[in-house]
Amino acid sequence: MIIRDEAAGDETAIGTVTAAAFADMPYSNQTEPRIIERLRQAGEMMISLVAEDGGDILGHIAFSPVTLAGGETGWYGLGPVSVRPDLQKRGIGSTLVNEGLKRLKMRDAQGCVLVGYPDYYKRFGFAACPTLKVEGVSPEYLLALPLRGPVPSGIVAFHPGFYGDAT
C-alpha cells in the first residue's frame, strides 16, 4: 500500500470509497462524498491523500482551511476520512491521518481541528478543547491538535462545502 496525493481520475473511486465507508454510520447524513466534491470544486482541499494498493483506492483523507473567529490563520480541518468497509480496522485510516498531519507540519500549519470520536482521534494527539466551539457540535466531539503554539479561543467555521454551499 502507498499513500499519495489525489490525482486526476481518482474522483469517482474516492466518492465510491467515501460513500461506502459512511453508508452504515448512524451519525452520518450521507453527504461526505458531496463535501469532498464541494471542497475540490472550491479549490479548498489543501491536502487530499489516497491509500492505494495495486491501482485500487482503499481510503481517502481531506484537509481544508478553517476560519477562526479571532482571525488566527494556519488552522485546518481534517475530514472526511474514509476507508473501504472491508478494510477498516487495519491501520489504513491511521496511516492516512499520520501522513496528513505530517504534511500539515511541513506547511507550517498552526493546528488542526475535527469533529469526531475522541477515543479514536486521541491516539494522534487530538483532544477536546473548551476554548473552541462549532455551532451545533457537542464540545466533546470538537477536537483540536495544536502543531505550533497554543490553541486559540472562539468559534471555528469549516468551509461552507461542509454545509452544502460550494463557495
Secondary structure, 3 states (H helix, E strand, C coil): CEEEECCCCCHHHHHHHHHHHHCCCCCCCCCHHHHHHHHHHCCCCCEEEEEEECCEEEEEEEEEECEECCCCCCEEEEEEEEECHHHCCCCHHHHHHHHHHHHHHHCCCCEEEEECCHHHHHHHCCEECCCEECCCCCHHHEEEEECCCCCCCEEEECCHHHCCCCC
